[in-house]
Amino acid sequence: MSEEDQPERVMYKIICSDCGQEAEVPFKPDGVRPVYCRECYRKHKPPRRQSYRRDRY
C-alpha cells in the first residue's frame, strides 16, 4: 500500500498532563489516563530493557 492509498491519520488535540502545552496525538484520549506531549512522553516513558543475546557458537 502506498502513502496515497492510506487513509489520513486522525489526530486529537490534547493538553499535556505534565507541562500544560497543547499537542496532538494519534489516538482518542480516554480521559482516565494522563496524556503527554512528545517531550514529556519521553521523560515518562520507561527505559527500554536491554535484551542480551548470547552467541550460540
C-alpha positions in Angstrom: 0.0 0.0 0.0 1.4 3.4 -1.0 1.1 6.5 1.1 -1.5 7.8 -1.3 -3.7 4.7 -0.6 -3.6 5.0 3.2 -6.4 6.9 4.9 -5.4 10.2 6.6 -4.5 9.7 10.3 -6.9 11.3 12.6 -5.1 13.5 15.2 -6.7 14.6 18.5 -5.8 17.9 20.3 -4.8 17.5 23.9 -3.3 19.5 26.7 -0.2 17.8 28.1 -0.9 16.4 31.6 2.7 17.4 32.7 3.6 20.7 31.2 0.2 22.0 30.0 1.3 22.5 26.4 -1.2 22.0 23.6 -0.3 19.0 21.4 -1.8 16.4 19.1 -1.8 12.6 19.5 -2.9 9.9 17.1 -5.4 8.3 19.5 -8.5 9.5 21.3 -7.7 10.1 25.0 -9.9 8.1 27.3 -10.0 10.8 30.0 -8.8 8.4 32.7 -5.0 8.2 31.9 -2.7 11.1 31.6 -1.7 12.2 28.1 1.6 13.8 27.3 3.2 15.9 24.6 6.1 14.3 22.7 8.8 15.8 25.0 7.0 14.9 28.3 6.2 11.4 27.0 9.9 10.8 26.5 10.5 11.8 30.1 7.8 9.5 31.5 8.4 6.5 29.2 10.1 3.6 31.0 13.6 2.8 29.7 13.8 0.0 27.2 15.0 -3.2 28.6 18.2 -4.4 27.1 18.0 -7.9 25.7 21.2 -9.8 26.0 21.8 -12.2 23.1 24.2 -15.0 23.6 26.2 -16.3 20.6 25.5 -19.9 20.1 29.0 -20.6 18.9 
